[in-house]
Amino acid sequence: MSTGYFTHPDCLAHDMGPEHPECPQRLRAIDDHLRAVGLDALMLPREAPLATMADLVLAHESNYVSTLDDLLQHIETTGETRQLDPDTWVCPGTRTAAWHAAGAAVAATDAVIDGELDNAFCAVRPPGHHATRRETMGFCFFNNVAVAARHALNVRGLKRVAIVDFDVHHGNGTDDIVAGDDRILMVSFFQHPFYPYSGADSRAPNLVNVPVPARSDGDRIRELVDAYWMHRLEFFQPEMIFISAGFDGHREDDYGGLRLVEADYAWITSRIMGVAKRFSKGRIVSCLEGGYNLSALARSVAAHLRVLIEE
């Protein structure tokens, strides 16, 4: 398999403060570990381009994108920092980081559809799955996966795509964007009750949200994936699969309460790969979401990538 690795140095420039868990060190830890275990040599590096306004309005209201970008440009010029919500800050490096993060997802989608790559991973930040059509939230500005999924449908002409979200938090932003769009099937599990305190009641038939209690371990998650995800994915027969890859459900990550380990992320990835091989020509684009224990994050990303590369 040829696996692309999309990232950009500007994704390190977004810094929400020395105590903030969504920090530049996350990407450095991933990069260092992949080099240490030799996985970097097995992937094709790609520099993430900037998204365009046309890309972003596939998933977000145009007024939201333009207003947010005006603010980010102002921050970029003045050098100040500003808090947008209790969890999310902007700094002079936020604008280019956010536009590159979304641009990575779009470029990876094009490369996979065009057959240049079998699949791809976007090592980018800020993450995206809490960003709604019109609101920043939970460290997120633009919904990278939703933008890419709509690009595959609206621009590249695919008929059906799936979004798989295994972050410890419910992807409420993705839910908000894709609910009712019968071209998209979204499957997820997440700790509940837990931030953002949503998702337990699926609002649309194209959403398969599986809330799980704190301290759920890998055995329980595997049972639920097989019971709730697999038959829906196989019946839907997606032409491409997008992954919101959050690794904050790891048992060493204090920002979540699940008990997953690297082998569980590898197993989930393998199950997704099986669906992709049967129905999607193997086409997968995975985008980094959460994961805040640096060691656990790096090891889990490596486990995820090893399956994308080798299976």
N, C-alpha and C positions, 0 to 999 in steps of 0.2 A: 504494500500500500504506500502511496505517496501522501504524506501528511504535511500540510503547510503550517507554519508557525508565524502568525501575524502579530506584530507589536510595533511600538514606536517609542523612541526616547522621551518624547514629550509627555507620554503617559506617566512619567516619573515626576513631572513638574507640578502636578496637582497635589497640593499638600494642605490638609485641613488641620494641621497643628500637631505638636509633638506627642500628645496623648491620644490622638485619634486612631482607632483600630484600622481604618481604611487608609493605609499609609503607603508611600512609595516603596518601602522595604518589602512589601508583598511581592512585587514583580522581581526585585533583586533576589529574594530568597528562592523563587521559582527558577530563575535563570541560573543561579549558582548550583542548585541541586541538579538540574537537568544536565549541566556541564559535568558535574561530579560523577553522575551515573552513565554518562555517554549518550543520553537520549538526544541531545542537541545535534549530534552528528547524523541522526537518523531522520531528521525533519528538514523541510525546505524553508529557510527563513524568508519572510516577506515583510517589507516595511509598510505599515498601515497608512493609507492615504487619508486625507481629510474627507469627511462626509460632505455632501452638498445639501443645500436647503431642500432641493427636490427629494433627496433621500429621507430627510428627517420628517418632512410633512406626510410621508407615507404612514407614520404612526402617531404623529403629534399634530395638534392644531397649529396652524401657521402663525397665529398671533402669539401663542406660547413660545414657539421657536424664536421668532423675531424679537420678542420682548426679553427673553432670557439671554439671547445673544447680545443685545444692546447692553445689558447689564454686565455680561462677561467681558465685553470689549472695554467698557468703562473701567472695570477692575483691572484689566490688563494694562490699561494706560496709566491709571493712578497708582498702581502698586499696593492698593489697600486689600484687606480681607473683609469678608462680610458673611454673616450667618443668615442662611435662607430659611432654615427650619431647625428644630432642636438637634438634628443629627448631621446637617449638611452645611458645609462652609464653602465659600469660593475664595480663590486667591488668584494672583496674576497668571498662574499656569493652568488654571482650570479650563479656560476656553479651548485651547488647542488640544489638551488631553481628551476632553469630552468629544470633540469633533473627530479626533483620530480613533477613539474607541468605537464610535458608530461607523466610521469609515472602514475600519478593519473588518467589521462584520459584513458590510456590503461587498468589499473587495474579495473576501473569502468566499462569499456566496457566488460571485461571478466566476472565480477561479475553479470552484468545484463544479458548477454547472457546465462550464466550458471544457471540462475534462483535463484541465491543467494539473489538478490535484484530485485525489480520491476523497479526502476530507481535510478539515483544517481546525486549528485551535487558535483563538484570539486571546493572547495574554495582554489584556488591556485593563485600564481603569481610567475613569470611574466606572463602576458597574452600572447596570441598567434596569433590572427587573422591577424596581419599585417606582420608576418614573411612569406616571400616567400620561394620558393624552395631553394634559394641561397643567401638570404639577411636578415639581421636583420633590423627592422624598427619599429617605433612607439611604443617603450617600449617592443617589442616582439623579442624573440630569436628562439623558436621552436613553430610551429603551433600545439598547443595541440589538437584541435578539428580535424584538418586534419589528424594528426597522428592516432588518435583514429578511425576515420572513415575508413581509409585505413586498420587499424588493423582488424576491423570488416569484411572487404571485403577480404583482401588478406590472413589473418591468420585464421580467424574464419569461413570463407566460406559463409558469407551472400552475397546475390545477388544485393540488392539495399538498399542504406541508404540515408537519407536526412540530410542536415545541415541547421539549421535555425539560422540566425544571426540578432539580434535586437539591436546591439550596435549603437551609434550615428554616428560612423565612418564606412565607407565601409570596409569590410573585404577583402582588396585587396590581402593579402597573401593567404587566403583560395581560393579566386578566381583564383589566379595564379596557385595554386596546383591542383585544381579539374576541371578547365575548360576543357571541352571535354571528361571527364570521365563519360560516360553515365550510370555508376553504381551509381553515386552520383547526387542528385538534391540539389542545393543550393538556398535557398530563403532568401532574406534580404530586409530590408529598412535601409536608412541612410540619414543623412542630406547632402544636396548638393546645391551649391558648398561648400565643406568643406574638411579638411584633410581626406584622402590623395589625394583628387581631382581625384577620379577614380570611375568607376562603373556605370556611367550614361548610357553607351552603353554596354550592355551585349555582351560578346565576344563569347559565346557558347550557344547552345540551352539548356544546363543543368543548366544555371544560370538565376535566376529570381531576378534581382536587381531592387529595387524600390527606386529611389532617391526622397527625399521630401525636400521642402524648410524649411528654419529656421522658427521657431515659429509654426510649425505644432503641433496640439494638439492631444490628445488621440482619439477624435472622428474621425479625419481625418485618423489617423494611422489605426484605426479599419476598416474603409471603404476600405483602400488600402489592408490590410491583406486579407479581405474577397474577394476583387476583383481580386487580383493577386496571392496570395499564395495558397489559399485553393483548388481550382480546380486542380492546378498543383500537389500539395501534394497528393490529393485523386486519381488522375489518375496514379501517379507514384507508389503508394502503397509501401512506404518504409518498410523494415523489421526492421529498427531501426532508431531513430532520435537523432541527436546530436545538441546541442544548444550552440552557442557562445553568452553567456548571458552578454551583456553589459548594464549597467544601467546609462550611462552618458547622455541619452536622457531625464532624469528627469528634470522637470522645475526648480529645485533648484540647478542643476549642472551647474556651470559657464563655464565648459569646452565644453559644447555643447549648441545648440540653440533650441532644441525641447522642448515640453511642456507636457511631459508624467508625470503621477503620478503612485503611487503604484497599483491602481486599473487597470490601463492599462497593466502593466506587468503581473498582475494576469490573466487578460482576454486573453492576448496573450498566456500565458502558458496553459490556459484551452483549447484554440483552438488547440494548438499543442498536448495536451493530448488526445483530441478527435480523432485526426488522428492516434496517437500511439495506442489507444485502438482498433480502427477498423482494422488497417493493421499491426501493429508492436508488437503485444502482450504487449503493454504498455511500450515497451523498450525505455527509454530516458536516455541519459547522457548529462548533462549540465555543461559547464565550464565557470567560471568567466572570463569576459573580462574587460571592462571599468566600470567607476563609481567612481567619485572623490570627490563629496560632501559626507562626511562620514556618516552623518545622513540619507540622501536620499538613499545612497547606501545600508546601513544596512536595512532600512525599505523595500526597493524594493526587496532585496534578500529574506527577510522574506515572502513577498507577493508571490514571485515566488515559494519558497519552500513549502508554505502552500498548494498551488495547487498540487504540486508533491506528497505531503504527503497524502492529504485528498481526492483527486478526483479519 
